[in-house]
Amino acid sequence: MIKFFEKEPYSPVEYSYEAERILYKGKTKYQDIMVIENNTFGKILILDGIVQLTEKDEFFYHEMLTHIVMHSHHAPKRVAVIGGGDGGTVREVLKHQGVEKLYFVEIDEEVIKIAREFFPSLSSGLDDPRVQIKVMDGAEFIKRTDDLDIIIVDSTDIIGFARTLFTIDFFQSAKKSMNNRGMLVTHTESLHFHKEIVIEMQEMLKKVFPVVDLYTTPIATYPGNWWTFSIGGTDIDPRTINRHCEIKTRYYDSEIHLQSFLTKGFYRKLINRELDW
């Protein structure tokens, strides 16, 4: 039995996993990649020593990252997924039959290859004819694109090469790349452990987008567990469901959609830094 210890750079706790087997271990131009197998969580994808997903609970993250904006928007047809080389977010977006074009932008092609080999349930949508794979920096892609309805940022933590996806320049480029009803969503770490990062991202988005909000979901295998997602948009209220949920999901539904947003009072306390923990 092999023991894997994860020390997430922003987290005050350390997680450990028992690995029945190491299925893959390698290094790319951008990061270290490892795939291990665990009796409880199944196969686990690890990038630079940080758990990105497990087969057992990945649907909580991918469904919540995707379906809030997809059901808030009236008719999303052109979608860009930035990062998320495992393909889980692409899989969820493609459940929406109205999607005509999906740009899948991943800087590290090796992650896509590993996902195809070890995580076929996540990468199942990558060969869909609506998907156009772009192996490049997502920030550069957004600068060259226009008329997007939805941008979903599915990146690694807000450090290293992923930091370009969490800057005022990126958010400004994202807004320019959208049509007049566009929406952007990105994960923004844990409300338990990374409160200042959450607030920083909200403040940054407010400098660019007229509509900004924050919602959360529990994810057991991410340090801090109470994971946040930040939305920026032009005029659509993400708390409003504008399309019926007619797709197959395991966690997301219309009630989860409405309950996942922070209450107005708690959100105000958070942004005003009135919460001490």
N, C-alpha and C positions, 0 to 999 in steps of 0.2 A: 504493500500500500504506500502510495506517494502522497505527501501533504503539500498542498499549494497554499501559500500565504499571500493575500492581496493587501497591499498598503496603498489605498487611494490617496493621492497627494493632498486633498483638501479635508480628509476625514480624520477624526481623533480616535477611530477604532480600526482594528485590523480583522479582516475576515479570513477564515481558512477553509479549504475544501479538501476532502479526501479524493484523490484521483485513482480510479481503478486502472486507468491506462492513460498515457500521453499519446494521443492519436497523431499529433502533428506539432512540430516545433521548428520555426524558421525566422529569418530576419529579412526585411525588405529595405528599400531605400528610406522608408518613412518610419518603420516601427517593427518591434518584435511581435510575432504571432504565435499563439499556442492554442491548441484544442485538446481539452482533457475530457475524460468521461467519469461521471460521478453517479453513484447509485441512486441518489435522490433527484438530482437536477438533470440527469442525462448528459448530453454533450454540452460543453461550455466553451465559448469563444473568449479568448483573453488577448488583449492588445496592450503592449508595453506594461505587462503585469497587472492590468486592470480588467476585471470581468465586464464584458460588453453585453453578453446575453447568456441565458441558459435555455435549453429546450423546454424545460418545465414551465417557466413563467414569462417567456419573452412576449407573449400575447398581451399582457397588461401594458407594457411599454408601447409596443407597436400600434395597438388599437387606439390607445389614448393619444399618442402623438399624431395620429392620422385623422381619426373620425370626428373629432370636435370641429376642426375647420372644414372638413369635407361636408359635414351636415349643416354647418352654419351658412356656408356659401350657397347661393341659389342654384348655380349650374356650373360647377367646376369642370372645365374641359381641358385646360392646359396646365399641367402640374410639373413642378421641378422638385425632385428629392435630392438634397445635397448631403452627401455622405451615406451612411447606412449600407456599407458594402455587403452586408449579410443578406440584403434583399427583403427583410421583413416589412419595412415600410412600403416598398414597391408592391409587395403582395397585397397589403391592405388597401392601398389607393386603387388598385385594379379591380377591387370588388365593386367599385362604382362604375356602372356601365356607361355613364355619360362622359367619362374621361376619354378624350380622343388622342391626346399626346402626353407621354410621361417622359421627361428628361431625367435620367438616373445618372447623377454626377458623383463619381467616386475617385479620389486622388490616387488610391492604392489599388491597382488592378489585382494584386495578389489576394486581397481580402475577398474579392468577388470569386476568384478561383477556388479558394478554400471553402467559401459558403456553398458553392455548387457541389463540391465533393462531400462535405461533412454535414451540411445543413440544408438538404433538399426541400424540406418543408417550408423553409424561409425563402429560399432563392427560386421557388417554383414559378414566379411570374417574370423572370428576367428575359425569357424568350418570347414573351407576348409581343405581337406586332406593334402595339401602341408604345412600347418602350424603346427609347433611344439611349444607349449607354455612352456616356462621355467620361473617359478617363482623364481627369484634369482637376485643377484647383477649382472648387466651387465658387470662390469669390471672383475668379477670372471669368468663369462661365456666366455668372449673373450679369456682369458688366456688358456682355455681348448679346443678351437676350431681352425680348420684350413680349408684351401681351400675355403674361402669365396670370392665371387665376389664383393659384396656390403655390407657395414655396414652403417646403418642409425641410428643416435643417435637422438631420439625424447624425450628429457628429460625435466624436469622442469628447472627453472632458475639455473644459475651456482653458487648455494649455497647449504648448507646442504649436505644430502646424495648424491645428484646428482653431487657434485664436483668431485667425483672419475672418472667421465666420461669426465673430462676436464683437465687432467693432462698429463705430458709427459710420465708417465708410461703407462697410458691407450692407448695413441696414438701409443706407441712402441708395446704394445701387439696387438693392432688392425692391425698394419702392418704385424706382424708375423702371424696373423691368416688369412691373405689374400693370394690368389694365386698371380702370378706375374703380373696380370692386375687389381688388386683390387682397389676399391675406397671407401672412407669414406666421409660422409657428416654429419654435425651437425649444429643446429641453434646456432648463436652466438650473440644474443641480438640485440639491436637497434643501428643503426649508428648515429642517432640523440643524444641519451642519454647515450650510453654506448661505445663511440668510443674507449676508452682505452682497454676495454675488447675485442672488435673486433680485435684490433691490437695485443693484447697479444695472442689471439688464433691463429692468422695468424703466428706470430713469432714461437709459439710452434709447430705448424704443420710443418713449414719449417725445423725444426730441425730433423724431422722424415721422411717426404715424399718428393720425388723429385719434384712432381707437387702439387702446392697449389694455390687455387684461392678463390674468394669471389663473391657472387651474392646476390641480394636483391629482396624483394617484399613488396608492401604496405599491411599492416594488420591493420585495423582500431581499433581493440579491444586490441592490444598490445601497452603498453606505448612506445612512441617514433615512432610508426607507420612504420618506414622505417626499416624493419626487415632484418637481415643478415643471410646468410648461408655460412659456410666455408667447403671447399672440400680439402681433401688430397688424393693423389693417387700415383701410381708407374710410369705410363708412358702415361696415356690417358689424353688428353686435354679436360677438361669438357666443354669448349666453343664450341667444335665440336660435332655435332649431328651425331652419327654413326648408329642410327636406326630410321626409319620413325615412326612418331607418328600415330599409328593406333588404339589407345585406346580412350575411351570416357572420356573427361575432360571438366570442366566448365571454367577454366582459362588458364591452361598451354597449349601452342602449340609451334611450332618450332620458331615462331617469338618472343614469350615471352622468350623462352630459350636463344636466342641470345642477346636480349635486357636487360636481367636481370643482366648481369655481369657489374661491374664497368668498365669504360674505362681504358685503360692502364695508361693514364696520371693521372687520378684521383686516381687510385689505388696506383700509385707510391707516390703521395703526401700524401695519407693516411698512408702508411707504413713508410714513412720517417718523419711522424709527422709534416708535413708542413701545416696542416689544423688547424685553430684556431677557435674552437667553443665549 
